[in-house]
Amino acid sequence: MQEDELGILGVASLTEHYRSGDASPLEATRAALARIERFNDAVNAYTYVDAEGAEKAAKASARRWGQGKPLSPIDGVPVSLKDLTNVAGMPTSNGSLLGSSEPCDADAPPAKRLREAGAILLGKTNTPEDGWKAVTDNRVFGATCNPWDTRLTAGGSSGGAAAAAALNMGVLHQGGDSGGSIRIPAAFCGVFGFKPTFGWTPQWPPAEEPTLSHIGPIARSVDDAVAMLNVIGRYDYVDPYATRGQPEDWGQDIGKGLEGLRIAFSTDLGFAEVDPQVATRVREAADRMRDLGAEICEVDPELPSPLWIFQRLWFTASLEMVSQLSDSERAKLDPGLYENALRAEEWKAVELFRAQAARAELTMRLEQFNQDYHLLMTPSVPISPFEINHQVPPGSQMRDWEEWAPFSYPFNLSQQPAASVPCGFTDRGLPVGFQLAGGKFDDARVLRACHAFLEAHPPRFPTLPDPAQRAG
């Protein structure tokens, strides 16, 4: 096969070629590395690429396929990992001047599972410092640009993974989501992103606020995301928050369609402001879901904004991290991250306790809502991508990223599964995504509905960015 053809294939097509002998994991890996070489300067998705290690692993995978003994259905599939995830032999910078440039000694659970499955670990993708915000820029590697317009942000904190997925610089991309960090960049870059039920995709070391953090896939299709979940979505004792009960096959309900599903549709959750073009695209997607057989009920969960709850937890986690640093180390931090920590200094311990109680109430109300509706559909993000190197849209009068991401962090507080699904473009040609959230442990149902929509309405992806639009 031609390198260009091989470089855009998903998991099922790649492995079918491996099985037939039409192509090998080495050829697919070289195609992925060629795409990184071609695109990465424009978008800055990868911070570290291990071409030598990837080719070595691909040769071993090719031998296994040649013997008819692949380790798993993703043996030989090129993948990336977020630069908050430890990968043996690769540095973990955490997007921070305080991060290490030395290679890690051991794999974190996602990397360990992927390596054991024979996946080809290409390298690490960009993130803001410690994943603290919903755009991707840092003092070490700079900003990740949006592949649809490189003057704009890719979102965050898994912005590198989403930009890499949009341009197929590798097939599967591991993200992390503590407040929207998978779904926000997936929406901004026009790809699929999935945050599983908390504890079903183990991680270690823990995130700064471990009870908010979910590990999940960013990919071009639900099928590819499922292939990754079937590997990384397994219990691991090293994560003290990990839980059991994952489906044997995360895609067990794919193919069932939307018949029989009752989906609540809310354009604003009752409290959010939404750009009219985003609202229109998401409403059109809801109509398409109805045409595919779902029962769509326009209704709000009638929740107050949980912004204050999330910020009490998020900023306090920043304060705990900052409190362990020297003055010289603090001076190297992203100023916004440091500002968050200082704001938490003003709060009393009882306020954190009250936030935890309010979080439990929010979770109970969302779970109760899911007794009447199988899924809840909203926009993924209420705005379009904005200029890079800004935490909030310039001129918006906003202070914090959470203010423009009201649909994502509620489902980190509730620990429920949620996905972002591409559903069209604004008049400026920028991607729009809708979010589907389900009750705890209803991951297979969320994936089923996402798959049905994308099978009927396949997304389109960007081509090589125009060099004239490259950010300065």
C-alpha positions as CSV (number, residue, x, y, z in Angstrom):
1,M,0.0,0.0,0.0
2,Q,1.0,3.6,-0.5
3,E,2.3,5.4,2.6
4,D,-0.4,8.1,2.4
5,E,-3.2,5.4,2.2
6,L,-1.7,3.5,5.1
7,G,-1.4,6.6,7.3
8,I,-5.1,7.3,7.4
9,L,-6.4,3.8,8.3
10,G,-8.1,2.9,11.5
11,V,-7.5,-0.1,13.7
12,A,-9.8,-2.7,11.9
13,S,-8.4,-1.8,8.4
14,L,-4.8,-1.8,9.6
15,T,-5.0,-5.2,11.3
16,E,-6.8,-6.7,8.3
17,H,-3.9,-5.7,6.2
18,Y,-1.5,-7.1,8.7
19,R,-3.5,-10.4,8.7
20,S,-3.5,-10.6,4.9
21,G,0.1,-9.6,4.5
22,D,-0.8,-6.6,2.4
23,A,1.0,-4.3,4.9
24,S,3.0,-4.7,8.0
25,P,3.2,-2.9,11.4
26,L,6.6,-1.5,10.4
27,E,5.1,0.1,7.3
28,A,2.2,1.5,9.3
29,T,4.6,2.8,11.9
30,R,6.7,4.5,9.3
31,A,3.6,6.0,7.8
32,A,2.6,7.4,11.2
33,L,6.1,8.8,11.8
34,A,6.0,10.4,8.3
35,R,2.7,12.1,9.2
36,I,4.3,13.4,12.4
37,E,7.2,14.7,10.4
38,R,4.8,16.3,7.9
39,F,2.3,17.9,10.3
40,N,3.8,18.4,13.7
41,D,5.7,21.6,13.0
42,A,2.4,23.2,12.1
43,V,0.4,22.1,15.2
44,N,2.9,21.1,17.9
45,A,1.0,18.1,19.0
46,Y,4.0,15.9,19.9
47,T,6.5,16.9,22.5
48,Y,8.6,13.7,22.2
49,V,8.9,11.1,19.4
50,D,10.7,7.8,19.9
51,A,11.1,6.8,16.2
52,E,13.9,4.2,17.0
53,G,11.8,2.5,19.7
54,A,8.7,2.6,17.6
55,E,10.4,0.9,14.7
56,K,12.0,-1.7,16.9
57,A,8.6,-2.5,18.4
58,A,7.0,-2.6,15.0
59,K,9.5,-5.1,13.7
60,A,8.6,-7.4,16.6
61,S,4.9,-6.9,15.9
62,A,5.5,-7.8,12.3
63,R,7.1,-11.0,13.3
64,R,4.1,-11.9,15.5
65,W,1.6,-11.2,12.7
66,G,3.7,-13.2,10.3
67,Q,3.5,-16.2,12.7
68,G,-0.2,-15.6,13.1
69,K,0.3,-14.8,16.8
70,P,-0.6,-11.2,17.5
71,L,-0.8,-10.2,21.1
72,S,-4.1,-8.4,20.8
73,P,-6.4,-6.8,18.2
74,I,-4.3,-3.6,18.4
75,D,-0.9,-5.3,18.1
76,G,1.1,-3.1,15.7
77,V,-1.2,-0.1,15.9
78,P,0.6,3.2,16.4
79,V,-0.5,5.1,19.6
80,S,0.5,8.2,21.5
81,L,0.3,9.0,25.2
82,K,-0.2,12.3,27.0
83,D,2.8,13.9,28.5
84,L,1.3,13.5,32.0
85,T,1.6,9.7,31.6
86,N,4.7,7.8,32.5
87,V,6.2,5.7,29.7
88,A,9.3,3.7,30.3
89,G,12.2,5.1,28.3
90,M,10.5,8.4,27.7
91,P,10.6,11.6,29.8
92,T,7.5,13.0,31.5
93,S,7.7,16.7,31.5
94,N,4.1,17.4,32.6
95,G,4.4,20.5,30.5
96,S,6.4,22.1,33.3
97,L,9.8,23.7,33.8
98,L,9.8,21.6,37.0
99,G,9.3,18.3,35.0
100,S,12.0,15.8,34.3
101,S,13.9,15.4,31.0
102,E,15.1,12.0,32.2
103,P,13.4,8.9,30.9
104,C,11.0,7.2,33.2
105,D,11.8,3.8,34.7
106,A,8.4,2.2,34.5
107,D,5.1,2.5,32.6
108,A,1.9,3.9,34.1
109,P,-1.1,1.6,33.7
110,P,-2.2,2.9,30.3
111,A,1.3,2.6,28.8
112,K,1.8,-0.8,30.4
113,R,-1.4,-2.2,29.0
114,L,-0.8,-0.8,25.5
115,R,2.8,-2.2,25.5
116,E,1.6,-5.6,26.6
117,A,-1.0,-5.6,23.8
118,G,1.7,-4.9,21.2
119,A,0.7,-1.4,20.4
120,I,3.5,0.8,19.0
121,L,4.2,3.7,21.4
122,L,5.2,6.6,19.2
123,G,5.7,9.3,21.8
124,K,4.2,11.9,24.1
125,T,1.6,14.6,23.3
126,N,1.5,18.2,24.6
127,T,-0.4,19.4,27.6
128,P,-0.6,22.5,29.7
129,E,1.4,22.4,32.9
130,D,0.1,19.5,35.1
131,G,-3.0,19.6,32.9
132,W,-4.5,22.5,34.8
133,K,-6.4,24.3,32.1
134,A,-8.6,23.6,29.0
135,V,-6.1,25.0,26.5
136,T,-2.8,23.5,25.6
137,D,0.3,25.8,26.0
138,N,3.2,25.7,28.4
139,R,6.6,27.3,29.0
140,V,8.5,24.2,27.9
141,F,7.0,23.3,24.5
142,G,4.7,26.2,23.6
143,A,1.2,26.0,22.3
144,T,-0.6,23.3,20.4
145,C,-2.5,24.8,17.5
146,N,-5.9,23.8,16.1
147,P,-5.5,21.7,12.9
148,W,-8.4,23.5,11.3
149,D,-6.9,26.9,11.8
150,T,-3.4,27.0,13.4
151,R,-4.0,30.6,14.7
152,L,-6.5,29.0,17.2
153,T,-6.3,26.7,20.2
154,A,-6.7,23.0,20.0
155,G,-8.3,23.1,23.5
156,G,-6.9,21.1,26.4
157,S,-5.6,19.7,28.4
158,S,-5.3,16.8,26.0
159,G,-4.9,19.2,23.1
160,G,-1.8,17.5,21.7
161,A,-3.7,14.2,21.6
162,A,-6.7,15.7,19.8
163,A,-4.6,17.5,17.2
164,A,-2.7,14.3,16.6
165,A,-6.0,12.4,16.2
166,A,-7.4,14.9,13.7
167,L,-4.3,14.6,11.5
168,N,-3.9,10.8,12.1
169,M,-0.4,11.2,13.5
170,G,-0.9,7.7,15.0
171,V,-4.2,5.9,15.3
172,L,-5.0,5.9,19.0
173,H,-4.3,8.7,21.5
174,Q,-4.5,8.5,25.2
175,G,-6.0,11.5,27.0
176,G,-6.9,12.4,30.5
177,D,-10.0,14.3,31.7
178,S,-10.4,16.0,35.1
179,G,-12.7,18.8,34.0
180,G,-13.2,18.2,30.2
181,S,-9.7,17.6,29.1
182,I,-10.7,14.9,26.6
183,R,-14.0,16.2,25.5
184,I,-13.0,19.9,25.0
185,P,-10.1,19.4,22.6
186,A,-12.0,16.6,20.9
187,A,-14.8,19.1,20.2
188,F,-12.4,21.9,19.1
189,C,-10.5,19.5,16.8
190,G,-13.4,17.6,15.3
191,V,-12.7,14.1,16.6
192,F,-14.2,11.6,19.0
193,G,-13.3,11.7,22.7
194,F,-14.6,9.5,25.5
195,K,-14.3,9.9,29.3
196,P,-15.2,6.5,30.9
197,T,-16.8,6.0,34.3
198,F,-14.4,7.0,37.0
199,G,-12.0,4.1,38.0
200,W,-12.6,2.0,35.0
201,T,-9.4,3.1,33.3
202,P,-6.7,3.0,36.0
203,Q,-3.8,5.5,36.3
204,W,-0.8,6.0,38.5
205,P,0.7,8.3,39.7
206,P,-2.6,10.0,40.5
207,A,-3.7,13.4,39.2
208,E,-3.5,16.4,41.5
209,E,-7.2,15.9,42.3
210,P,-7.5,12.1,41.7
211,T,-11.3,11.8,42.2
212,L,-11.9,14.0,39.2
213,S,-9.5,12.3,36.8
214,H,-10.5,9.9,34.1
215,I,-8.2,8.3,31.5
216,G,-9.7,7.7,28.0
217,P,-9.2,7.6,24.3
218,I,-9.2,10.3,21.6
219,A,-9.6,8.9,18.1
220,R,-11.2,9.3,14.7
221,S,-13.9,6.7,15.3
222,V,-15.9,5.0,18.1
223,D,-14.6,1.6,16.9
224,D,-11.0,2.8,17.4
225,A,-11.8,4.2,20.8
226,V,-13.4,0.9,21.8
227,A,-10.3,-1.0,20.6
228,M,-8.2,1.2,23.0
229,L,-10.6,0.8,25.9
230,N,-10.6,-2.9,25.6
231,V,-6.9,-2.7,26.5
232,I,-6.6,0.2,28.9
233,G,-10.0,-0.3,30.6
234,R,-9.0,-3.2,32.9
235,Y,-8.6,-3.2,36.7
236,D,-5.1,-2.5,38.0
237,Y,-4.4,-2.7,41.7
238,V,-1.7,0.1,41.6
239,D,-4.5,2.6,41.3
240,P,-6.2,2.8,44.7
241,Y,-9.2,4.4,43.0
242,A,-9.6,1.7,40.4
243,T,-12.8,-0.2,40.3
244,R,-13.9,-3.5,38.7
245,G,-16.9,-4.3,36.5
246,Q,-15.8,-3.1,33.1
247,P,-17.5,-4.8,30.2
248,E,-15.5,-7.7,28.6
249,D,-16.0,-5.8,25.4
250,W,-16.6,-2.1,25.7
251,G,-18.2,-2.1,22.3
252,Q,-20.7,-4.9,23.2
253,D,-23.7,-2.8,22.2
254,I,-22.3,-1.2,19.1
255,G,-24.5,-2.0,16.2
256,K,-27.8,-1.9,18.2
257,G,-28.6,1.6,16.9
258,L,-30.7,4.2,18.7
259,E,-34.1,2.4,18.8
260,G,-35.4,2.3,22.3
261,L,-33.1,5.0,23.7
262,R,-34.7,8.0,25.5
263,I,-32.4,10.9,25.3
264,A,-32.8,14.1,27.2
265,F,-31.6,17.1,25.1
266,S,-30.6,20.4,26.7
267,T,-28.9,23.2,24.9
268,D,-27.7,24.9,28.1
269,L,-28.3,22.7,31.1
270,G,-30.4,25.5,32.4
271,F,-27.6,27.9,33.2
272,A,-25.0,28.1,30.4
273,E,-24.7,30.7,27.6
274,V,-24.2,29.1,24.2
275,D,-23.0,30.6,20.9
276,P,-26.0,30.5,18.5
277,Q,-24.1,28.6,15.8
278,V,-23.0,25.9,18.3
279,A,-26.6,25.6,19.5
280,T,-27.8,25.2,16.0
281,R,-25.4,22.5,15.0
282,V,-26.2,20.6,18.2
283,R,-29.9,20.9,17.7
284,E,-29.5,19.6,14.2
285,A,-27.6,16.6,15.6
286,A,-30.4,16.0,18.0
287,D,-32.9,16.0,15.1
288,R,-30.6,13.5,13.3
289,M,-30.6,11.3,16.4
290,R,-34.4,11.4,16.3
291,D,-34.4,10.4,12.7
292,L,-32.2,7.4,13.6
293,G,-34.8,6.1,16.0
294,A,-34.0,7.8,19.4
295,E,-36.7,9.4,21.4
296,I,-35.5,13.0,22.0
297,C,-37.0,14.9,24.9
298,E,-36.0,18.6,25.3
299,V,-35.6,19.0,29.0
300,D,-33.1,20.4,31.5
301,P,-31.9,18.6,34.6
302,E,-32.7,21.8,36.5
303,L,-29.4,22.0,38.2
304,P,-27.7,25.1,39.5
305,S,-24.2,25.8,38.1
306,P,-21.7,23.6,39.9
307,L,-18.8,26.0,39.1
308,W,-18.1,26.9,42.7
309,I,-18.0,23.2,43.6
310,F,-15.4,22.4,40.9
311,Q,-13.3,25.4,41.7
312,R,-13.1,24.6,45.4
313,L,-11.7,21.2,44.5
314,W,-9.6,22.2,41.6
315,F,-7.9,25.3,43.1
316,T,-7.4,23.5,46.5
317,A,-5.5,20.7,44.6
318,S,-3.3,23.4,43.0
319,L,-2.7,24.9,46.5
320,E,-1.6,21.5,47.9
321,M,0.9,21.1,45.0
322,V,2.2,24.6,45.3
323,S,2.6,24.3,49.0
324,Q,5.3,21.7,48.5
325,L,7.5,24.0,46.3
326,S,10.3,26.4,47.1
327,D,10.0,30.1,46.2
328,S,12.3,29.5,43.2
329,E,10.2,26.6,42.0
330,R,7.0,28.6,42.3
331,A,8.5,31.3,40.1
332,K,8.7,28.7,37.3
333,L,5.0,27.8,37.4
334,D,2.4,28.9,34.9
335,P,1.2,32.2,36.4
336,G,-2.5,31.1,36.0
337,L,-1.8,27.9,37.9
338,Y,-0.1,29.8,40.7
339,E,-3.0,32.3,40.8
340,N,-5.5,29.5,41.3
341,A,-3.5,28.2,44.2
342,L,-3.4,31.6,45.9
343,R,-7.2,32.0,45.6
344,A,-7.6,28.7,47.5
345,E,-5.6,30.1,50.4
346,E,-8.6,32.4,51.2
347,W,-10.9,29.5,51.8
348,K,-11.7,27.7,55.1
349,A,-11.6,24.0,55.4
350,V,-15.3,23.9,56.0
351,E,-15.8,25.3,52.5
352,L,-14.1,22.3,51.0
353,F,-16.3,20.1,53.1
354,R,-19.4,21.9,51.9
355,A,-18.2,21.5,48.3
356,Q,-17.9,17.8,48.8
357,A,-21.4,17.6,50.2
358,A,-22.7,19.6,47.2
359,R,-20.9,17.3,44.8
360,A,-22.7,14.3,46.3
361,E,-26.0,16.1,45.9
362,L,-25.2,16.9,42.3
363,T,-24.2,13.3,41.6
364,M,-27.4,12.0,43.2
365,R,-29.6,14.4,41.1
366,L,-27.8,13.4,37.9
367,E,-28.1,9.7,38.6
368,Q,-31.8,10.2,39.4
369,F,-32.2,12.1,36.2
370,N,-30.8,9.0,34.4
371,Q,-33.6,6.9,35.8
372,D,-36.0,8.7,33.4
373,Y,-33.6,9.2,30.5
374,H,-31.0,6.8,29.2
375,L,-28.6,9.6,28.1
376,L,-28.2,13.4,28.4
377,M,-27.2,15.4,25.2
378,T,-25.7,18.9,25.4
379,P,-23.1,20.8,23.4
380,S,-19.6,19.7,24.3
381,V,-18.4,23.3,24.5
382,P,-20.6,26.4,24.1
383,I,-18.1,28.3,22.0
384,S,-15.8,27.9,19.0
385,P,-12.0,27.7,19.3
386,F,-10.3,31.0,20.1
387,E,-6.8,32.4,19.7
388,I,-3.9,30.4,21.0
389,N,-2.0,31.5,24.1
390,H,-5.1,32.6,25.9
391,Q,-6.9,30.8,28.8
392,V,-10.2,32.5,28.0
393,P,-11.5,34.1,24.7
394,P,-9.9,37.5,24.3
395,G,-12.3,40.3,25.1
396,S,-14.8,37.9,26.9
397,Q,-14.3,39.4,30.4
398,M,-14.0,35.9,31.7
399,R,-11.3,35.0,34.2
400,D,-11.2,31.2,34.3
401,W,-11.4,28.5,31.7
402,E,-14.2,26.8,33.6
403,E,-16.5,29.7,32.7
404,W,-16.4,28.8,29.0
405,A,-16.6,25.0,29.6
406,P,-19.8,24.6,31.7
407,F,-20.9,21.3,30.1
408,S,-17.8,19.2,30.9
409,Y,-16.8,19.4,34.6
410,P,-20.2,18.5,36.0
411,F,-19.7,15.0,34.7
412,N,-16.2,14.8,36.4
413,L,-17.9,15.8,39.6
414,S,-20.5,13.1,39.1
415,Q,-17.8,10.6,37.7
416,Q,-20.2,9.6,35.0
417,P,-19.2,8.6,31.4
418,A,-19.4,11.2,28.8
419,A,-18.2,11.6,25.2
420,S,-17.8,14.4,22.6
421,V,-19.0,13.6,19.1
422,P,-18.3,15.8,16.0
423,C,-21.4,17.1,14.5
424,G,-20.6,19.8,11.9
425,F,-19.0,23.2,11.5
426,T,-19.6,26.9,12.1
427,D,-19.8,29.3,9.2
428,R,-16.0,29.9,9.8
429,G,-15.4,26.2,9.2
430,L,-14.6,25.4,12.8
431,P,-15.7,22.1,14.4
432,V,-18.6,21.7,16.7
433,G,-19.2,18.7,19.0
434,F,-22.1,17.5,21.1
435,Q,-21.8,15.7,24.4
436,L,-23.5,12.5,25.4
437,A,-23.4,11.6,29.1
438,G,-24.8,8.6,30.8
439,G,-25.3,7.2,34.3
440,K,-22.4,5.6,36.1
441,F,-21.3,2.3,34.4
442,D,-23.5,3.0,31.3
443,D,-20.4,3.4,29.2
444,A,-21.5,0.8,26.6
445,R,-24.7,2.6,26.1
446,V,-22.9,6.0,25.5
447,L,-20.6,4.3,23.0
448,R,-23.5,2.6,21.3
449,A,-25.3,6.0,20.7
450,C,-22.1,7.7,19.6
451,H,-21.4,5.0,17.1
452,A,-24.8,5.0,15.6
453,F,-24.6,8.8,15.0
454,L,-21.1,8.7,13.5
455,E,-22.0,5.7,11.3
456,A,-24.8,7.7,9.8
457,H,-23.0,11.0,9.7
458,P,-19.2,10.4,9.4
459,P,-17.0,13.3,10.3
460,R,-14.5,14.9,7.9
461,F,-11.0,15.7,9.0
462,P,-8.5,18.5,8.3
463,T,-5.7,18.3,5.7
464,L,-2.2,19.8,5.9
465,P,-2.6,23.2,7.5
466,D,-2.0,26.2,5.3
467,P,1.5,27.4,6.2
468,A,0.3,31.0,5.8
469,Q,-2.0,30.4,8.8
470,R,0.7,29.0,11.1
471,A,1.0,30.8,14.4
472,G,3.9,33.0,15.0
